[in-house]
Amino acid sequence: MQYEQTINAAVECEGVGLHSGAPVTMRILPAAAGAGVVFRRVDLDGFEIEATGRNVARVSYATSLMKKGVLISTTEHVLSALIGVGIDNAVVEIDNLELPILDGSARPFVDAILKAGIRKQRRRRTYLRIRREIEVREGNKFIAVYPADTYSVSYTIDFPHPLIGRETFRVELTNGNYLREIAPARTFGSRKEEKAMRAMGLIRGASRENCIVLTSDGVENPPLRFRDEFVRHKVLDLIGDLALAGKQILGNIVADRAGHAMHTALVSRLLRDKSLWEETTLEDAREEEPATRTRESALVQRV
């Protein structure tokens, strides 16, 4: 896509926050070219928080943003949907602290945006083209981004559950792959961990309607949308978290048992060191030499 895009008309949905359980109404509105994605708390005099890694407040079971003490929680699914359908500029209004979970995937957001339509803008879209390899490690967890001339994600998870175990999924984010392969994948959790998580003030809005509920040996609310829906949802989360870089990425992301904290750590690393990437249009990127993809020839940045 050569030019930036915004949503053609406002869309609205209602639901509850996954962790807070609080009712919330959300609207996605068109925004001017170059504006990026901005969250707006209409219950707090329209206070705005830009969707950037510099505003990341905390990450554990979701990604939250904060500015001047104002919090917005569980941003990853909406941001993932916006990247997935190619929206560069939008205002996301909510009237509570957490975005609605809806069915636990990005598909309802995608469907609403596509129904409203997408409008091409006159400003050329620029990308963050990765110039040097970055690796972030934490014990046996790992996330990295390597130079490439497209945006792709490879994710591996390993959960001690008979339906999951070790799963790997790779996707090239072109030609509608996000809509088909990623957007429908739902979040998940287990009955075994439910009591402890609720005691921590989490998953108060979780239900069989908005997440996959795992029992000790199966699924409480079948069927799965994909055989490997669990790892696909992790890809969905990752795409949403990496949207906090502020622009779409040209690079190959590889993650192994990472999570929100490592996703956003990678974003922070990118934003801190501008020598790791260049801002470019697709047209400019195609005119240059293909990016080196081999790990052996790249300069590794470790954090």
C-alpha positions as CSV (number, residue, x, y, z in Angstrom):
1,M,0.0,0.0,0.0
2,Q,1.5,3.3,-1.1
3,Y,-0.7,5.7,0.9
4,E,-1.9,6.1,4.4
5,Q,-5.5,5.1,5.2
6,T,-8.2,5.9,7.8
7,I,-11.6,4.5,8.5
8,N,-14.3,6.0,6.3
9,A,-16.9,6.5,9.0
10,A,-17.3,6.1,12.7
11,V,-18.1,2.7,14.1
12,E,-19.3,1.8,17.6
13,C,-19.4,-1.3,19.8
14,E,-20.2,-2.1,23.4
15,G,-18.9,-4.8,25.7
16,V,-17.0,-5.4,28.9
17,G,-13.3,-5.2,29.8
18,L,-11.7,-8.6,30.0
19,H,-9.8,-7.9,33.2
20,S,-11.9,-5.1,34.8
21,G,-15.3,-6.5,33.9
22,A,-16.4,-2.9,33.5
23,P,-19.0,-2.0,30.8
24,V,-17.5,0.1,28.0
25,T,-18.6,1.7,24.8
26,M,-15.9,2.1,22.1
27,R,-16.0,4.2,18.9
28,I,-13.4,4.2,16.1
29,L,-13.3,7.6,14.3
30,P,-11.5,8.8,11.2
31,A,-8.3,10.8,11.7
32,A,-6.2,13.1,9.6
33,A,-3.2,11.9,7.6
34,G,-0.1,11.7,9.8
35,A,-2.1,11.6,13.1
36,G,-1.4,7.9,13.9
37,V,-3.6,6.1,16.3
38,V,-4.8,8.0,19.4
39,F,-6.9,6.7,22.3
40,R,-9.4,9.1,23.8
41,R,-11.0,8.8,27.2
42,V,-14.4,10.5,26.7
43,D,-15.3,9.9,30.3
44,L,-12.2,12.1,31.3
45,D,-12.9,15.2,29.3
46,G,-11.6,13.7,26.1
47,F,-8.0,13.0,27.4
48,E,-5.9,11.6,24.7
49,I,-3.1,9.0,24.8
50,E,-1.0,8.3,21.7
51,A,-0.6,4.6,20.8
52,T,3.2,4.6,21.2
53,G,5.7,2.5,23.1
54,R,6.7,5.6,25.1
55,N,3.3,5.5,26.8
56,V,3.4,1.8,27.8
57,A,2.4,1.7,31.5
58,R,2.5,-2.0,32.5
59,V,2.3,-5.3,30.8
60,S,1.4,-8.7,32.3
61,Y,-1.7,-10.3,31.0
62,A,-2.5,-7.3,28.7
63,T,-0.8,-4.1,27.4
64,S,-1.8,-0.9,29.1
65,L,-1.0,2.7,28.2
66,M,-0.7,5.6,30.6
67,K,-0.1,9.4,30.2
68,K,-0.2,11.9,33.1
69,G,-1.8,9.2,35.3
70,V,-4.6,8.4,32.9
71,L,-4.8,4.7,32.0
72,I,-6.1,2.7,29.0
73,S,-6.0,-1.1,29.3
74,T,-5.9,-4.1,26.9
75,T,-5.1,-2.2,23.8
76,E,-3.5,-5.0,21.8
77,H,-6.6,-6.5,20.1
78,V,-7.8,-3.2,18.6
79,L,-4.3,-2.1,17.6
80,S,-3.8,-5.5,15.9
81,A,-7.0,-5.1,14.0
82,L,-6.0,-1.7,12.8
83,I,-2.6,-2.9,11.5
84,G,-4.3,-6.0,10.0
85,V,-6.7,-4.0,7.8
86,G,-4.1,-1.3,7.0
87,I,-5.5,1.6,9.1
88,D,-2.7,4.2,9.8
89,N,-4.8,7.0,11.4
90,A,-7.7,6.7,13.8
91,V,-9.1,8.0,17.0
92,V,-10.3,5.2,19.4
93,E,-12.8,6.6,22.0
94,I,-13.7,4.7,25.1
95,D,-15.8,5.7,28.1
96,N,-14.0,3.5,30.7
97,L,-10.5,2.4,31.4
98,E,-10.4,-0.8,29.4
99,L,-11.2,-1.6,25.8
100,P,-14.0,-4.2,25.2
101,I,-13.0,-7.8,24.8
102,L,-16.0,-8.7,22.6
103,D,-15.5,-12.3,21.4
104,G,-11.8,-12.4,22.5
105,S,-10.4,-12.0,19.0
106,A,-9.8,-9.1,16.6
107,R,-12.5,-10.2,14.2
108,P,-15.3,-8.1,15.5
109,F,-13.1,-5.0,15.2
110,V,-12.0,-6.0,11.7
111,D,-15.6,-6.6,10.6
112,A,-16.8,-3.3,11.9
113,I,-14.0,-1.4,10.2
114,L,-14.5,-3.2,6.9
115,K,-18.3,-2.5,7.1
116,A,-17.6,1.2,7.6
117,G,-15.1,1.2,4.8
118,I,-11.5,2.4,4.4
119,R,-10.5,5.7,2.9
120,K,-7.1,6.3,1.2
121,Q,-5.4,9.5,2.2
122,R,-3.0,11.7,0.2
123,R,0.0,11.2,2.4
124,R,2.5,8.5,1.4
125,R,2.8,5.7,4.0
126,T,6.2,5.3,5.6
127,Y,7.4,2.1,7.3
128,L,10.1,1.3,9.9
129,R,12.5,-0.8,7.8
130,I,14.7,-2.9,10.1
131,R,18.4,-2.3,9.2
132,R,20.1,-4.3,12.0
133,E,19.1,-7.4,13.8
134,I,17.9,-7.2,17.4
135,E,17.5,-10.0,19.9
136,V,15.9,-9.8,23.3
137,R,16.3,-12.8,25.7
138,E,14.9,-13.6,29.1
139,G,15.7,-17.1,30.3
140,N,14.3,-19.5,27.7
141,K,12.1,-16.7,26.2
142,F,13.2,-15.0,23.1
143,I,12.0,-12.4,20.6
144,A,13.9,-10.9,17.7
145,V,13.5,-8.9,14.5
146,Y,15.7,-9.4,11.4
147,P,16.0,-7.2,8.3
148,A,13.5,-8.1,5.5
149,D,11.6,-6.4,2.8
150,T,8.2,-7.6,4.0
151,Y,6.5,-8.0,7.4
152,S,6.3,-11.5,8.7
153,V,5.9,-13.2,12.1
154,S,7.0,-16.6,13.4
155,Y,5.8,-17.5,16.9
156,T,6.4,-20.5,19.1
157,I,4.6,-21.3,22.3
158,D,4.9,-24.2,24.7
159,F,2.2,-24.8,27.3
160,P,1.9,-28.0,29.5
161,H,-1.6,-28.8,28.2
162,P,-2.6,-31.8,26.1
163,L,-4.3,-29.6,23.5
164,I,-1.4,-27.2,23.1
165,G,2.1,-28.3,23.9
166,R,4.7,-26.8,21.5
167,E,3.0,-24.9,18.6
168,T,4.6,-22.8,15.9
169,F,2.9,-20.6,13.4
170,R,4.4,-18.3,10.7
171,V,2.5,-15.8,8.7
172,E,3.4,-13.2,6.0
173,L,1.2,-10.2,6.6
174,T,0.2,-9.6,3.0
175,N,-2.7,-10.6,0.7
176,G,-5.4,-10.8,3.3
177,N,-3.5,-13.3,5.5
178,Y,-4.2,-11.4,8.7
179,L,-8.0,-11.4,8.1
180,R,-8.1,-15.1,7.3
181,E,-5.4,-16.6,9.5
182,I,-5.0,-14.3,12.6
183,A,-8.0,-12.1,13.3
184,P,-10.5,-14.9,14.3
185,A,-8.1,-16.4,16.9
186,R,-9.4,-15.9,20.5
187,T,-7.7,-15.4,23.8
188,F,-7.6,-18.3,26.2
189,G,-7.3,-19.3,29.8
190,S,-7.7,-22.2,32.2
191,R,-10.1,-23.1,34.9
192,K,-7.1,-24.2,37.0
193,E,-5.7,-20.7,37.1
194,E,-9.0,-18.8,37.3
195,K,-9.3,-18.5,41.1
196,A,-5.8,-17.1,41.5
197,M,-6.2,-14.6,38.6
198,R,-9.5,-13.3,39.9
199,A,-7.9,-12.9,43.3
200,M,-5.3,-10.6,41.6
201,G,-8.1,-8.5,40.1
202,L,-7.8,-10.0,36.7
203,I,-10.2,-11.7,34.2
204,R,-13.3,-10.3,36.0
205,G,-15.0,-9.9,32.6
206,A,-13.9,-13.3,31.2
207,S,-16.6,-15.8,30.1
208,R,-17.2,-18.7,27.8
209,E,-18.4,-16.2,25.2
210,N,-15.1,-14.2,25.1
211,C,-12.3,-16.7,25.6
212,I,-11.3,-20.3,25.1
213,V,-11.8,-22.0,28.5
214,L,-9.3,-24.9,29.0
215,T,-10.0,-27.7,31.4
216,S,-7.4,-30.1,32.6
217,D,-7.6,-32.2,29.4
218,G,-9.7,-30.3,26.9
219,V,-11.8,-27.3,26.1
220,E,-15.0,-26.4,27.9
221,N,-16.5,-24.4,25.0
222,P,-15.6,-26.1,21.7
223,P,-15.1,-26.0,18.8
224,L,-11.8,-24.3,18.2
225,R,-11.6,-22.0,15.2
226,F,-8.2,-23.4,14.3
227,R,-6.4,-26.5,15.4
228,D,-3.6,-24.2,16.6
229,E,-5.7,-21.2,17.6
230,F,-3.6,-20.7,20.7
231,V,-0.4,-19.7,19.0
232,R,-2.3,-17.8,16.4
233,H,-3.8,-15.6,19.1
234,K,-0.2,-14.9,20.4
235,V,0.6,-13.7,16.9
236,L,-2.5,-11.5,17.1
237,D,-1.2,-10.0,20.4
238,L,2.3,-9.5,19.0
239,I,1.1,-7.6,16.0
240,G,-1.0,-5.3,18.2
241,D,1.9,-4.7,20.6
242,L,4.3,-3.9,17.8
243,A,1.9,-1.3,16.5
244,L,3.2,0.8,19.4
245,A,6.3,1.4,17.2
246,G,4.0,4.0,15.5
247,K,4.4,2.6,12.0
248,Q,4.1,-0.7,10.2
249,I,7.4,-2.7,10.2
250,L,9.4,-4.1,7.4
251,G,11.1,-7.0,9.1
252,N,10.9,-10.6,10.1
253,I,9.8,-11.1,13.7
254,V,10.7,-14.4,15.5
255,A,9.3,-15.1,19.0
256,D,9.6,-18.1,21.3
257,R,7.5,-18.1,24.4
258,A,7.5,-14.4,24.5
259,G,4.7,-12.3,25.9
260,H,3.4,-8.7,26.2
261,A,6.4,-7.6,28.3
262,M,8.9,-8.9,25.7
263,H,6.9,-7.5,22.8
264,T,6.9,-4.1,24.3
265,A,10.6,-4.4,25.3
266,L,11.4,-4.9,21.6
267,V,9.4,-1.8,20.7
268,S,11.2,0.2,23.4
269,R,14.5,-0.9,22.0
270,L,13.5,0.2,18.5
271,L,12.3,3.6,19.7
272,R,15.5,4.2,21.7
273,D,18.0,3.4,18.9
274,K,17.1,5.0,15.6
275,S,20.2,3.4,14.0
276,L,18.4,0.1,14.0
277,W,15.9,1.1,11.4
278,E,15.1,3.7,8.7
279,E,11.9,5.3,7.8
280,T,11.1,4.5,4.2
281,T,8.2,4.2,1.7
282,L,7.7,0.9,0.0
283,E,8.8,2.5,-3.3
284,D,12.1,3.5,-1.8
285,A,12.6,0.1,-0.1
286,R,12.2,-1.7,-3.5
287,E,14.8,0.5,-5.1
288,E,17.4,-0.4,-2.6
289,E,19.4,-3.7,-2.3
290,P,17.4,-6.5,-0.7
291,A,17.9,-6.6,3.1
292,T,20.3,-9.2,4.4
293,R,18.3,-12.0,6.1
294,T,21.0,-14.3,7.4
295,R,21.7,-14.1,11.1
296,E,25.4,-14.8,10.7
297,S,25.9,-11.7,8.6
298,A,23.9,-9.3,10.7
299,L,25.0,-7.2,13.6
300,V,23.3,-8.6,16.7
301,Q,21.9,-6.1,19.2
302,R,21.3,-7.8,22.5
303,V,19.4,-6.3,25.4
